Amino acid sequence: VIFLQTESSFPLSRLSQIVLERSETEEEINETMNRIFIKKIQSYSHMLSVLNKDIEALIKDRGVKLLIIDSITAIIRGDKDIEDVGERTEILHSVGSKLQVLCNKYKISVVVVNQVSSAIDYPGHTYGRKVIPSLGPMWTTFINTRLFVSKTDFKVSKE
């Protein structure tokens, strides 16, 4: 697994809890943790650099099957160097195209976290929600499967 983190710090303690819960031996824990590569992404230009230079080598050398980006929206929204909507669209297209190439070439899965924005007088489909994906309709051209995840009061237990 390659995990590209764009916001705050990676929740390493939570990852450790998950791995510990699902592993039986110390060796299994170490083996699992050693197969997870975490990289902090600072900006959209850093993201493009990592996607174009570093990721392919890791996929080939380490047999990576899953790439997670949390979240792509953060680097697009938060980067002051993006001048206008046209530049933002071009950046999203570059990232989306590269992710599609990686998926097709190496048969990997990619999970990209998008954020949501309030849907105020939005003319498109909101599927009964009061929020819409922040990256807009152009980003949907790069998506094969869309999941909407939200917090609820439901609890899952082992019982």
C-alpha positions as CSV (number, residue, x, y, z in Angstrom):
1,V,0.0,0.0,0.0
2,I,1.1,3.5,-0.8
3,F,-0.6,6.2,1.2
4,L,-0.2,9.8,0.1
5,Q,-1.2,12.1,2.9
6,T,-2.0,15.7,2.1
7,E,-3.7,16.9,5.4
8,S,-2.2,17.1,8.9
9,S,-0.2,14.1,10.0
10,F,-0.7,10.4,9.2
11,P,-2.8,8.6,11.9
12,L,0.0,6.0,12.6
13,S,-1.3,5.1,16.0
14,R,-4.7,4.1,14.4
15,L,-2.9,2.1,11.7
16,S,-0.9,0.3,14.4
17,Q,-4.2,-0.6,16.2
18,I,-5.7,-2.0,13.1
19,V,-2.6,-4.1,12.2
20,L,-2.3,-5.3,15.8
21,E,-5.9,-6.4,15.9
22,R,-5.5,-8.4,12.6
23,S,-2.1,-9.9,13.2
24,E,-1.2,-12.9,15.3
25,T,2.6,-12.6,15.6
26,E,5.2,-9.9,16.0
27,E,6.6,-11.0,12.6
28,E,3.2,-10.6,10.9
29,I,2.9,-7.1,12.4
30,N,6.3,-6.1,11.2
31,E,5.8,-7.6,7.8
32,T,2.5,-5.8,7.3
33,M,3.8,-2.4,8.6
34,N,6.8,-2.8,6.2
35,R,4.5,-3.1,3.2
36,I,2.8,0.3,3.9
37,F,4.6,3.3,2.4
38,I,3.5,6.7,3.7
39,K,4.4,10.0,2.0
40,K,3.4,13.5,3.0
41,I,2.4,15.6,0.0
42,Q,2.9,19.4,0.4
43,S,1.4,20.8,-2.8
44,Y,-0.1,19.9,-6.2
45,S,3.3,20.2,-7.8
46,H,4.8,17.9,-5.2
47,M,1.9,15.4,-5.9
48,L,2.6,15.5,-9.7
49,S,6.3,15.0,-9.0
50,V,5.7,12.0,-6.7
51,L,3.2,10.5,-9.2
52,N,5.5,10.9,-12.2
53,K,8.8,9.9,-10.5
54,D,8.5,7.9,-7.3
55,I,5.3,5.8,-7.5
56,E,6.1,3.6,-10.5
57,A,9.3,2.4,-8.9
58,L,7.5,1.5,-5.7
59,I,4.8,-0.3,-7.6
60,K,7.3,-2.3,-9.7
61,D,9.9,-3.0,-6.9
62,R,7.5,-3.7,-4.0
63,G,4.5,-5.2,-5.8
64,V,2.1,-2.5,-4.6
65,K,-1.6,-3.1,-5.3
66,L,-3.2,-0.2,-3.6
67,L,-2.6,3.6,-3.8
68,I,-4.5,5.8,-1.4
69,I,-4.6,9.6,-1.7
70,D,-6.1,11.4,1.3
71,S,-7.2,13.9,0.2
72,I,-6.7,15.3,-3.3
73,T,-9.1,18.2,-2.5
74,A,-6.9,19.6,0.2
75,I,-3.9,20.3,-2.2
76,I,-6.2,21.8,-4.8
77,R,-8.2,24.0,-2.5
78,G,-5.3,25.0,-0.2
79,D,-2.7,25.9,-2.8
80,K,-2.3,29.6,-3.2
81,D,-0.3,29.2,-6.5
82,I,-3.4,28.0,-8.4
83,E,-4.4,31.2,-10.3
84,D,-7.8,30.3,-11.8
85,V,-10.4,27.6,-12.6
86,G,-8.6,26.8,-15.9
87,E,-5.4,26.0,-14.1
88,R,-7.2,23.9,-11.5
89,T,-8.9,21.9,-14.2
90,E,-5.6,21.3,-15.9
91,I,-4.0,20.1,-12.6
92,L,-7.0,17.8,-11.9
93,H,-6.8,16.4,-15.4
94,S,-3.0,15.7,-15.0
95,V,-3.5,13.9,-11.7
96,G,-6.5,12.0,-12.9
97,S,-4.8,10.9,-16.1
98,K,-1.7,9.8,-14.3
99,L,-3.8,7.7,-11.9
100,Q,-5.6,6.1,-14.7
101,V,-2.3,5.2,-16.4
102,L,-1.0,3.6,-13.2
103,C,-4.2,1.6,-12.8
104,N,-4.2,0.3,-16.3
105,K,-0.5,-0.3,-16.6
106,Y,0.0,-2.0,-13.2
107,K,-3.5,-3.3,-12.4
108,I,-3.6,-1.5,-9.1
109,S,-6.5,0.0,-7.2
110,V,-6.6,3.7,-6.4
111,V,-8.7,5.2,-3.6
112,V,-8.9,9.0,-3.8
113,V,-10.6,10.9,-1.0
114,N,-12.5,13.9,-2.2
115,Q,-14.2,16.3,0.2
116,V,-17.8,17.6,0.0
117,S,-19.1,21.2,-0.2
118,S,-22.6,22.4,0.7
119,A,-25.1,22.2,-2.2
120,I,-26.8,25.5,-2.2
121,D,-29.1,25.9,-5.2
122,Y,-27.1,23.2,-7.0
123,P,-28.7,22.3,-10.3
124,G,-27.1,18.9,-10.6
125,H,-27.8,15.6,-8.9
126,T,-27.2,15.5,-5.1
127,Y,-28.9,12.1,-4.5
128,G,-30.9,13.5,-1.6
129,R,-27.8,14.9,0.2
130,K,-27.1,18.5,1.0
131,V,-23.5,18.2,-0.2
132,I,-21.7,17.7,-3.5
133,P,-18.2,16.5,-4.3
134,S,-15.8,19.4,-4.0
135,L,-13.8,18.7,-7.2
136,G,-16.9,19.0,-9.3
137,P,-18.2,17.2,-12.4
138,M,-14.9,17.1,-14.3
139,W,-13.3,14.8,-11.7
140,T,-16.1,12.3,-12.2
141,T,-14.6,11.4,-15.7
142,F,-11.7,9.7,-13.8
143,I,-13.9,7.7,-11.4
144,N,-15.0,4.1,-11.9
145,T,-16.6,3.6,-8.5
146,R,-17.9,6.3,-6.1
147,L,-18.5,5.8,-2.4
148,F,-20.1,8.2,0.0
149,V,-18.8,7.6,3.5
150,S,-20.3,9.5,6.5
151,K,-20.4,9.2,10.3
152,T,-23.5,7.8,11.9
153,D,-24.6,6.8,15.3
154,F,-24.5,3.1,14.4
155,K,-22.0,1.0,16.3
156,V,-20.3,-2.1,15.0
157,S,-19.2,-4.7,17.5
158,K,-17.7,-8.2,17.6
159,E,-20.7,-9.6,19.5
